[in-house]
Amino acid sequence: MKIISSIEELNTIYGAGLSPASVTKVTKQLTPLYREMIEISPFAALATVGPEGLDCSPRGDLGGVVRVIDDETLHLPDWRGNNRVDSLSNIVRDPRLALMLLIPGSNTTMRINGRGVVSDDEALLSSFEMDGKHPRTVVVMSIDEVYFQCARAVMRAELWNEEHFADPAKLPTPGQMLKAATGDFDQETYDREWPGRAAKTMW
């Protein structure tokens, strides 16, 4: 297999295909329309980097996954999860992070690169209260660059086309995957109890 090992080789293949819009769409802070897109997005993939390597973690929230504070600052609450804190552990050691935000029904995604810190400020946590609960921490993100992503990937995937949605009944269950990974595991009990447990620990 031939391996590409230099930027020059990549530029030979892709360089001529770069459109002016691919560069001019990148801004150092939110524009009013970028802000509109980001505020409506309920889901994002958060990418971080640390000494152990890279991590990419899903984030979701009702009414917008991030809170826009100003044109250069976002707040991302850390709601209930598996307590692995992979992303947060990375951020406290290396502030670099990236977000890719999806908007159900839209083929356009938003991308943000920047730096973050993790805060447990009491007033900040309380400002995100939901059902009497609040996140344990909030990632405060400073934007370095923001832009929208070409829609071709979402269009090729037909991501929002219900005709292509997977049938959950034909997919492995979390319990089955846990058993396959660990060997000795009670998958039936886990799968039976999981929906009720998740409903009670959403926030």
Secondary structure per residue as TSV (DSSP state, phi and psi in degrees):
chain	resnum	aa	ss	phi	psi
A	1	M	-	360.0	129.7
A	2	K	-	-77.2	131.7
A	3	I	-	-111.6	132.7
A	4	I	-	-85.1	126.5
A	5	S	-	-125.9	10.5
A	6	S	S	-146.6	154.3
A	7	I	H	-63.0	-35.5
A	8	E	H	-60.6	-41.5
A	9	E	H	-63.9	-41.6
A	10	L	H	-62.4	-43.2
A	11	N	H	-63.9	-31.4
A	12	T	H	-63.8	-37.2
A	13	I	H	-81.4	-43.5
A	14	Y	H	-110.1	-19.3
A	15	G	G	-53.4	-42.5
A	16	A	G	-71.2	-14.3
A	17	G	G	-92.8	2.9
A	18	L	-	-76.0	121.3
A	19	S	-	-89.3	151.3
A	20	P	H	-55.9	-35.5
A	21	A	H	-64.0	-28.5
A	22	S	H	-63.7	-24.6
A	23	V	H	-99.8	-43.0
A	24	T	H	-71.2	-18.3
A	25	K	T	-74.7	-14.6
A	26	V	-	-80.3	125.2
A	27	T	B	-124.1	159.4
A	28	K	S	-86.2	-10.3
A	29	Q	S	-151.4	170.4
A	30	L	-	-67.3	135.6
A	31	T	-	-90.0	164.6
A	32	P	H	-55.5	-38.4
A	33	L	H	-76.4	-35.5
A	34	Y	H	-61.9	-41.8
A	35	R	H	-60.9	-42.7
A	36	E	H	-60.0	-43.3
A	37	M	H	-65.6	-44.2
A	38	I	H	-68.7	-39.5
A	39	E	H	-66.5	-25.4
A	40	I	H	-89.8	-11.5
A	41	S	-	-75.4	126.8
A	42	P	-	-94.5	-3.2
A	43	F	E	-143.3	140.0
A	44	A	E	-144.8	152.3
A	45	A	E	-101.8	124.0
A	46	L	E	-102.6	118.5
A	47	A	E	-105.7	132.7
A	48	T	E	-136.3	169.2
A	49	V	E	-137.9	140.9
A	50	G	E	-147.6	-178.6
A	51	P	T	-57.7	-30.9
A	52	E	T	-81.5	-12.4
A	53	G	E	132.9	-153.6
A	54	L	E	-98.6	159.1
A	55	D	E	-145.5	144.6
A	56	C	E	-136.0	122.6
A	57	S	E	-129.5	138.8
A	58	P	E	-76.3	144.7
A	59	R	E	-135.8	135.3
A	60	G	E	-147.5	150.3
A	61	D	-	-162.2	147.7
A	62	L	T	-66.8	139.3
A	63	G	T	71.1	17.1
A	64	G	-	121.2	125.5
A	65	V	S	-75.9	-27.3
A	66	V	S	-123.0	155.7
A	67	R	E	-104.8	124.1
A	68	V	E	-83.7	119.5
A	69	I	E	-91.0	-46.6
A	70	D	E	-155.6	-171.0
A	71	D	T	-68.8	-8.4
A	72	E	T	-127.2	4.5
A	73	T	E	-137.3	133.7
A	74	L	E	-126.5	151.1
A	75	H	E	-116.8	131.3
A	76	L	E	-123.5	104.7
A	77	P	E	-71.5	146.9
A	78	D	E	-103.9	97.4
A	79	W	-	-82.9	179.3
A	80	R	S	-52.8	139.1
A	81	G	-	-155.4	-145.0
A	82	N	-	-94.9	1.6
A	83	N	S	65.5	18.0
A	84	R	-	-72.3	-28.5
A	85	V	-	49.0	35.8
A	86	D	H	-59.7	-49.7
A	87	S	H	-63.5	-45.8
A	88	L	H	-65.6	-39.2
A	89	S	H	-61.5	-39.2
A	90	N	H	-65.1	-46.1
A	91	I	H	-63.1	-39.3
A	92	V	H	-68.9	-16.8
A	93	R	H	-105.1	-25.6
A	94	D	-	-146.0	111.3
A	95	P	-	-72.6	-8.8
A	96	R	E	-67.2	135.5
A	97	L	E	-155.0	166.2
A	98	A	E	-144.1	149.3
A	99	L	E	-125.1	138.7
A	100	M	E	-120.6	119.3
A	101	L	E	-106.1	134.9
A	102	L	E	-108.4	146.9
A	103	I	-	-124.2	108.2
A	104	P	T	-52.4	129.5
A	105	G	T	94.4	-16.0
A	106	S	-	-108.6	140.2
A	107	N	S	-83.9	-7.9
A	108	T	-	-91.8	128.4
A	109	T	E	-108.6	158.2
A	110	M	E	-113.9	141.6
A	111	R	E	-124.9	136.6
A	112	I	E	-133.9	130.6
A	113	N	E	-115.0	139.8
A	114	G	E	-174.6	-154.8
A	115	R	E	-132.9	150.0
A	116	G	E	-137.1	159.3
A	117	V	E	-130.3	156.4
A	118	V	E	-105.1	126.9
A	119	S	E	-122.4	142.0
A	120	D	-	-119.1	29.7
A	121	D	-	-56.5	127.3
A	122	E	H	-60.4	-43.3
A	123	A	H	-66.1	-38.5
A	124	L	H	-65.4	-45.5
A	125	L	H	-61.7	-42.7
A	126	S	H	-64.3	-28.4
A	127	S	T	-68.3	-15.3
A	128	F	T	-102.8	15.2
A	129	E	-	-53.7	135.0
A	130	M	B	-141.5	123.0
A	131	D	T	53.5	38.8
A	132	G	T	78.0	3.7
A	133	K	B	-120.6	162.7
A	134	H	-	-141.1	159.4
A	135	P	-	-66.1	157.5
A	136	R	S	-81.2	-26.7
A	137	T	E	-146.3	166.2
A	138	V	E	-133.9	133.9
A	139	V	E	-87.4	120.9
A	140	V	E	-97.3	113.8
A	141	M	E	-108.3	128.9
A	142	S	E	-98.6	126.4
A	143	I	E	-79.8	129.2
A	144	D	E	-97.8	-39.6
A	145	E	E	-157.1	150.4
A	146	V	E	-144.1	143.1
A	147	Y	E	-164.2	164.4
A	148	F	E	-93.3	151.0
A	149	Q	E	-97.6	141.7
A	150	C	-	-49.0	136.7
A	151	A	T	-79.8	-3.8
A	152	R	H	-59.4	-39.6
A	153	A	H	-62.2	-45.8
A	154	V	H	-67.7	-36.4
A	155	M	H	-66.6	-44.0
A	156	R	H	-61.7	-39.4
A	157	A	H	-74.8	-16.2
A	158	E	T	46.7	51.5
A	159	L	T	-59.1	-34.1
A	160	W	T	-101.3	8.5
A	161	N	-	-83.4	110.1
A	162	E	G	-60.4	-24.4
A	163	E	G	-64.4	-21.3
A	164	H	G	-105.5	5.6
A	165	F	-	-64.6	140.8
A	166	A	-	-70.7	146.3
A	167	D	-	-83.3	111.9
A	168	P	G	-54.9	-30.8
A	169	A	G	-67.0	-19.6
A	170	K	G	-100.3	1.0
A	171	L	S	-98.3	152.8
A	172	P	-	-61.1	141.4
A	173	T	-	-83.4	160.9
A	174	P	H	-55.4	-40.4
A	175	G	H	-63.0	-40.7
A	176	Q	H	-64.6	-40.6
A	177	M	H	-68.1	-37.8
A	178	L	H	-64.1	-42.1
A	179	K	H	-64.5	-40.3
A	180	A	H	-65.0	-31.7
A	181	A	H	-81.7	-31.7
A	182	T	H	-109.2	-20.8
A	183	G	S	92.5	-76.2
A	184	D	S	-95.3	98.3
A	185	F	-	-153.3	139.7
A	186	D	-	-86.0	83.7
A	187	Q	H	-67.3	-35.9
A	188	E	H	-63.2	-46.1
A	189	T	H	-64.4	-43.2
A	190	Y	H	-60.0	-49.5
A	191	D	H	-66.1	-34.1
A	192	R	H	-70.1	-38.1
A	193	E	H	-89.6	-19.0
A	194	W	H	-59.3	-47.9
A	195	P	H	-57.7	-43.0
A	196	G	H	-68.6	-38.0
A	197	R	H	-66.7	-40.2
A	198	A	H	-66.0	-40.8
A	199	A	H	-61.6	-32.8
A	200	K	H	-85.7	-12.3
A	201	T	T	-126.3	31.5
A	202	M	-	-68.4	-35.5
A	203	W	-	-116.4	360.0
